Amino acid sequence: MGSQDAPHLLVVDDDKAFNRVLTRALAQRGFTVFGAHEPETALALARQHEPEYVILDLNIAGSSGLRLIEPLLAVNPDCRILVLTGYASIATTVDAIKLGATQYLSKPADVDALFETMERSLG
């Protein structure tokens, strides 16, 4: 799903349709994209591919996506993590940033907004 030197991006979201649309759209924008629907798969893919970017849903099949931030950063400390949530609150935003997330975006977020947010986080 991309060239060898394309940046690796991991999408972690239990909404299978949204995950599929997002992985496809980001692959078209030049990323090598991997999709995961649950935390265990996400960490296995992260260990295998060491993504430079992660789009992480805050609620993954009933468990908190925040619990994945530290293990993902342990795999790649330079990883940029964008947390997505349908339940935005200032407390969870602060928690996500404290844990090491780079950006925070509320759902529904379209692919263009996600892409722009990720591009800004490069700088």
C-alpha positions in Angstrom: 0.0 0.0 0.0 2.7 2.5 -0.8 6.4 2.7 -1.5 9.2 1.4 0.7 10.3 4.9 1.8 6.7 6.2 2.3 6.1 7.1 5.9 4.3 4.4 7.8 0.9 5.3 9.4 -1.2 3.1 11.7 -4.9 3.8 12.0 -6.4 2.4 15.2 -10.2 2.6 15.1 -12.8 -0.1 15.9 -15.3 1.4 13.4 -14.4 -0.9 10.5 -16.0 1.2 7.8 -14.3 4.5 9.0 -11.0 2.6 9.4 -11.2 1.3 5.8 -12.1 4.7 4.3 -9.3 6.4 6.2 -6.6 3.9 5.4 -7.5 4.0 1.7 -7.6 7.8 1.6 -4.3 8.2 3.4 -2.6 5.6 1.2 -3.6 7.7 -1.8 -1.9 10.6 -0.1 1.4 8.8 -0.1 1.5 6.9 3.2 2.1 3.2 3.8 -1.0 2.5 5.9 -1.9 -0.3 8.3 -5.3 -0.5 10.0 -6.2 -2.1 13.3 -9.5 -2.6 15.0 -8.3 -3.6 18.5 -5.4 -2.7 20.8 -3.6 -6.1 20.5 -3.5 -5.9 16.7 -2.4 -2.2 16.9 0.6 -3.0 19.1 1.6 -6.0 16.9 1.5 -3.9 13.8 3.4 -1.1 15.5 6.1 -3.5 16.6 6.3 -4.9 13.0 6.3 -1.6 11.1 7.4 1.1 13.6 5.0 3.7 12.2 6.0 7.4 12.1 2.3 8.3 12.5 -0.6 6.9 14.4 -4.3 8.0 14.2 -5.7 6.6 17.4 -9.4 6.5 18.3 -10.0 7.4 22.0 -12.5 4.6 22.4 -11.5 1.2 21.0 -14.1 -1.5 21.5 -14.9 -0.2 25.0 -11.3 0.3 26.2 -9.4 3.6 26.3 -7.1 4.4 23.4 -5.1 6.5 25.8 -3.7 3.2 27.2 -2.0 2.6 23.8 0.0 5.9 23.7 2.9 4.9 25.9 3.4 1.4 24.4 3.2 3.0 20.9 5.9 5.6 21.9 8.0 2.8 23.3 8.1 1.2 19.9 8.9 4.5 18.1 9.7 7.4 20.4 9.5 9.9 17.5 6.0 8.7 16.5 3.4 11.4 16.0 0.1 10.4 17.5 -3.2 12.0 16.5 -6.0 11.1 18.9 -9.5 11.1 17.5 -12.6 11.2 19.6 -16.3 11.6 19.5 -16.3 12.5 23.2 -14.0 15.6 23.3 -13.4 17.1 26.7 -10.6 19.3 28.0 -9.6 16.6 30.6 -9.1 13.9 28.0 -7.3 16.3 25.7 -4.9 17.2 28.5 -4.4 13.5 29.4 -3.7 12.6 25.8 -1.1 15.4 25.4 0.5 14.5 28.8 0.9 10.9 27.7 2.6 12.0 24.5 0.0 12.5 21.8 0.9 15.2 19.3 -2.5 16.3 18.2 -6.2 15.9 19.2 -9.1 16.0 16.8 -12.9 15.6 17.4 -15.0 13.3 15.3 -16.5 13.4 12.9 -13.3 14.4 11.1 -12.9 14.2 7.4 -9.8 12.9 5.7 -8.7 16.4 4.6 -8.9 17.7 8.2 -6.9 14.7 9.4 -4.3 15.1 6.7 -3.9 18.9 7.4 -3.6 18.3 11.1 -0.9 15.6 10.5 1.0 17.9 8.1 1.0 20.7 10.7 2.4 18.3 13.3 5.4 17.7 11.0 6.8 21.1 11.7 
